[in-house]
């Protein structure tokens, strides 16, 4: 597969290389990053430790000492790694062949859980009901996981909902809290400090260390939020397993 997007390759310390396509949120580029990640997962090179995808880049960690033993004389680890990354770019599968999981996430937007929804409504000069409508009208792509285990960075929210992070982060944001930061939306999988604007909460468990697949959401997923009542929230939360199973499907 020919890759025409501008990119650069550079070392990230002495045991990692990054292939970067620019500092931007772009679904097509993120699809290519995801395809690269799958390539490394399915066909790792000797000495590779892991590959870590982000919005528009992928960093590959490797064992320097193993590589020194296998690379040809006269070639540096950097040169060999750069060639390997170039090869992977040429071997990419069509992005249409990547499976897409569609995950429906119930959210209660009641002010009991939506700690910042009234402030967002005031600053944006729109009713709370419209915030809920706008947030549930779109489907969101999971661009990457980070910050906390299972924390999915999703985008993009409607321009009317775009909000900067809070100037003063909270000391504790409850697990399941749904927030907005910039044009992104995300869900806190664990209780932690955080500065996103909280507009609701899901009763689902986003991270379960005891499961074979501990995170509900993965890069490349499509997420659709639906509004539920407080009664629904507690009913789902108290169910035997509020951690939803993943399913594959087409585009939302």
N, C-alpha and C positions, 0 to 999 in steps of 0.2 A: 504494500500500500504506500503510495507516495504521500509524503507529508509536506504541505506547503506553508504551514504556519511558521512564522519567525520564532526561533527559540535560541537559547544559549545553554551551554553546558559548563559548569564550574564546580570546583571542589568545595565541599562543606566540611572543613576540618581535614584530618589526615586519613579518615577511613569512610568517607561518604562522598558521593557525587550527586549534584542536583541538575535535573533537566527542567528548565524554566521557560514558560511561554508568555511571560508578562504578568504584571500585577493587576489582574482584572477578573471580574466575574463574568464568565462566558460559557454557556451551556455546551457549545460545540467543542471548545477547548477542553472543558472538563470531561467530556465524553472521551476525548483522545487520551487524557491522563488516566482515566479509568481503564481504557483499552491497554495502555502501557502497563498498568498495575497488574492486570490479568495476565499479560505476557510474562512478567517477572514471576508471578505466582505459579504459572503453569510450566515455565521453562527457565528456572533460575540458573545463572551462570555459576561456575565453581567459585567458592569463597563468598558468595552472597549471603548476607545475614537477614536482611529484610528490605522491603520497599515501602515507602510511606507516601501516599498520594495526598495532595492538597488541592486547593481551588484550581490552580493553573500551573502546577509543578509536581514533580515526583522526585523524591530523594532516595537514593539507593545506598544502603550501608553494607560494607564488606569487610572481610578479614584480610588485612594488608599482608600478613605473613604467608597466608595460603596463596595469595595472588603472586607474590614475589617468586614462589617456587614454580609457578606454571607459565608465567609470561615469558616470551622470547627474550634472549639476551639483547641488550641495547635498547629495550623499550621500557619506559617508565610505567608505573601503575596508573598514573593519570592518563597516559596515551592509550593504554589497553582498555581502561574503563570507558573512555570517550568513544572508542571504536565499538565497544559492546553496546553502548547506548544508541549509537547511530544505527547499528544492525537491528535493534529492537524497533526503532522507528520505521524501518523498512518492512518489518514483518507484522505490523499491526493488522488485526482482524478488522473488517468493516464494523463501525460502531453500531450499525443496525442489528448486528448479531449478538450484541450484549443484552442479556435478559434484564427486564425492568420489573421490580417488585412494586406493587401498588399497596400502600399502607393507609388505612383510614384511622385517624386518630380523633377520638372524642375529646372535646374540651368544654369545661364549664367556665363561662365568661362572667359569672356572678362576681360582684365586688368583693365577696369573701375571699376569692382566689385571685381576682384580677386587680392586684394592688395598685397598678398605675393606669388602669383603663380610663378612669375619670380625668386624670391629669392629661393623658394623651388626647382625649376628646376635647378638653379645654384648649390645649395648645394648637390642635389641628382645626378647631372650630367646627367639629362635626359631632353628631350624636353618638353615644355609646353603641346604639343599635347599628349604626352604619359601620363602625369599627368591626363589629362582629360579622356583619354581612361581607365586608371587604376581605376580612381575613379568611373566611370560609368559602369565598367565591373562587379562589385560585387553587391550583395544585402546585406544590413546591418541590423542586429538585433538591435532593440531598447532595451537596457539593463535596462535603468532606466531614470527617469526624475529628474531634479534637477537644482541647480544654479539659474535659472530663470523659471518662469511659462512656461511649455511647452518645456524647453530645453531638447532635447533627446540625451543621450549618446549612440552612435552607434558604432558597431565594427563588424569585425576588418578590417581595411584598408590593402591593399597590403603592404608587408614589404618595398617595394620601396618608399612608400608614408609616412611611419612613420616618424614623426618629433616632436621634443620637443616643448613645448610652447615657446612663445617669451620671451626673457629675460626681456624686458620692455613692459608690456601690454599697449595696446592703451587706450586712455581716452574714446573713443567712437567707438564701432563697430555697424554698421547699422543692423537693424532688417532684417532677412532673410539671413544674411551672413553665408556661409558654411565654416567650418574650420576643421583643423586637429590638434590633440594633442596626441602625442604618437601614439598608434595604433587605436585611436578613431577618428570618424568624428562626427560632430554635426552642428546644425543650431541655430543661435541666434534668438529666437522668438521676442525679443524686443531689442531696441537700448540700449547698456550698455557698460561699460568698459570690456575689454576682452583680453586674451593673446593667443588665438588659431591662428594658421596660416591660414589666409583667402585665399581660392582658388576660390571663386565664390559667387554667391548670387541667392536666389530663390525669385520670385515675390509672392509666396504664403504667406498667413498670417498664422503663426503657432500658434498664441494665440489670441483668441477673447473672452473677458470677457462677452460679451452679448449673447453668444451661450450657449445652454444647456450643450454641451460638449465643453468647452473652448479651449482645446488643440487638435491640429490635430493629433499628434503622441502620442502613449501610449506604455508602456512597453509590449514587446512581439511582436510588429509590425515588419514587414519586409519592408524596404525602398529601393527603386531603384531610383537612380539619372539618369536623362537624360539631355543631353546638349542642350541648346537652344541659339538662337541669341539675340542680344540686342533688335531687333525689336519684337521678341516673348516675351521677358521679359516685355516690356512696354505694350504690348497688353494684356498680362495676368494680369499685375498689375492694369491696368485701367478697367478691366472687372468688372461687378457689384459686384461679390463676389469671390475674389481670394482665399478665404478660401475653400479648397477642402473638399468634403464630404468623409467620411470613408467608405470603403467597405471590406467585409470579403472574404477570399479566401484561397487557399492552399499555399504551399511554393512557393517562387519565384524561 
